[in-house]
Amino acid sequence: MPEYQLPKRRRIYLMRHGDVTYFDATGRAIDPETVPLNAHGRDQASAAGHAFAAHQIRFDRVIVSGLPRTVETAQRVLAETHQHIDLDVEPAWQEIRGGRLNDIPAADIEAAFLSVFDGVVPESTRFLGGETIGELFDRVLPALATLREDTSWDTVLLVLHGGVNRALLSHAITAGGRTFFGHLSQATGCINALDVGEAPHDWVLRTLNYAPPSPLHRDVRNTTMEMLYAQFIQYKREA
């Protein structure tokens, strides 16, 4: 028998940022471009960092989308691992972009909130009247290809967003395809682990949606968008 050479793969740790508050006490939407982590989100980010530190995981690169909630999450992770690494910013990995809520007809508002993360989602589906799933793939996948072409790293941490993470995870699960699985849950502060080889189809999913403060997700049965929609409706009724 010929000698077998084990494939060589590199590790991507893919996180979602910690928890944030998207509506203020009056029900007004907070600008998603500037919203910071809330107290729960800060705890989640530190817990993720503690999990990495406990397993002595070291990062060669740390990449964020540039939005404050990803930057703060990454900083808290690195504080726990005692690594001093300059954050790289990849704007193409900013969250899927919604339109103006006021421009969405009342009859369409529920679908605008919920359809984009519901099952296998067509590329034509828009998020809150804004970007389509196809447009999301078009901007996030070239940046992923660029990362894979960079041979300087063995272990990288990406701190991104729920929608972007779903696109990257769906791409990996389909071995390089563009099918979007909206029902892949991404808890705030969660960690995913993926191994990637040299061939475009060479992906191995190791860990999905591991949330250090609550790894078994005992108390959560709803999606982020379902909870946001419930908040939105409540505030609208009280307004």
Helices and strands as residue ranges (DSSP letters): E 10-16, H 39-54, E 61-64, H 68-81, E 88-89, G 91-93, G 101-103, G 106-108, H 109-114, G 115-117, E 120-121, H 133-149, E 155-160, H 162-173, E 180-181, E 191-196, E 203-210, H 224-238
